């Protein structure tokens, strides 16, 4: 993996190993001047290796650098330093109009004075394709995004979802090697967004084009990505499959950003040869591959849905049920341990036989693999 | 039945009476007088009108009566119109060529800078047109700024003032802001992400300008053209003060009819003809706007 978050900050010039295929980014750095006279490090020595034909998601809060990196790949932003390779070709010096990369913009950026067909044909006209070839490709694209019959409409006569499809068709028409998508679904309502996510996955599988998708929506990232890069402060904090970043977050930031998580900081204890922690008077829990912080504590992350109250997993501790919210798909509980630690717990149905009422004493359990020790913050960067 | 209550923020109908009175007195009134005068007879002494209907004024625009009483085609006044149209066209084209890059540049500055630059464009409006025209005379005359610099450089002096060139220069100077402002207002609303999208799709900078920016700035271009061409066609101050009145243009031709020539009906008829030409032009623009779906508004 290119981005190893456990690695100390490396200021040497990047030793770039551009591979045969895929998109390689090395040492990408970009600093913006703020109007107040300060500086923002949008990208800070970011490195990534995106494989050919994958749906790669760059996820992170606003200002984490994901959009800047996307624009740098497109050629709409110039890096202060760093390199971008497409296969073995270095492309960061190539102007945007000559890169085999196209973008679906967050605002769609459809040309309002052109019809749907003219919008889709625009990039092909720039390539000086013959008229007949353009017409064929436009028809093919319209069918691909299921907009047949709307070719003579203008963008303002289309719904948000339809405009989105035109933007996709326009960018895909040139058959780019990489399609960049800048939060393309952010403006759509939830139901439409779900539909478009399925649509995007289908388009990506049909075309086989590498998709690089930027979003701040962790749910979207999990459901869409073959792999996800979670960005923090101008570089990827973790790169991995949705399962990897959800199940094995490397840092508190990643665990916190993706899904809900309980964080508990506990003193590391020696129990014979093993390193263990104890939750509020509970039995020892073995943490096999944990690194304690300088003060001898370790922070563990536990997902609310991985905590059990039905005795089906080894016990962590006993606590009192202090809050209970019925959500239909699950019960959201808060269990407070004897030392005051409050843990969020999600109880899946059926709820019937559990006698969950506020004030009840419950035994919290979790499988050992679901208690994830985190790398201490200092060494995460 | 009770009168329906007015929507909040609206005024009763009589609130518009003052505006209507002003419009009637100063816009429609004079127009009616001009149209009426154009169909009246010139008194034998000249000056004023005799209340007798005739179309002589319009006839004399194209024909003169020779000594036998025969009508003869006389292109003199048509030529005056053509010269004026030519000068207005040159003014419009030069203004467009100068204003477009300027407006595009302003529209791509920071919002704060845009405000200041637009203010700078409107600075000439703070001073009277005559004063500004006289200052051009000081720049262009025999001992003016340009000639003094030219002589100091050993290039000799040039006759600049009272030439068609000076008149043309004055027109361009006067009407440039009227082109910059509508262009700027259509370009400032331009979503520059569209330019990025075009660039991303393979368009070079000039192609982006031609295929995306220009078509979307079209409403501003059309209103700028109208705002410059129409007043430039009937301009008076610049041809007289800077051009020395040597070239006969519609403006000084009309003025002469009410002055030296003492032919009020003919002056009125000329004004009506200019009006008719401009209305016809506007109708063409409207037809074109409907056909292409362009929104055209004549405003700064």
Interface residues (C-beta under 8 A of the other chain):
Chain A: X74 X75 X76 X96 X97 X98 X101 X102 X103 X105 X107 X109 X110 X111 X112 X113 X122 X123 X126 X127 X170 X171 X174
Chain B: X191 X193 X194 X196 X197 X198 X199 X200 X201 X202 X203 X204 X207 X211 X212 X215 X216
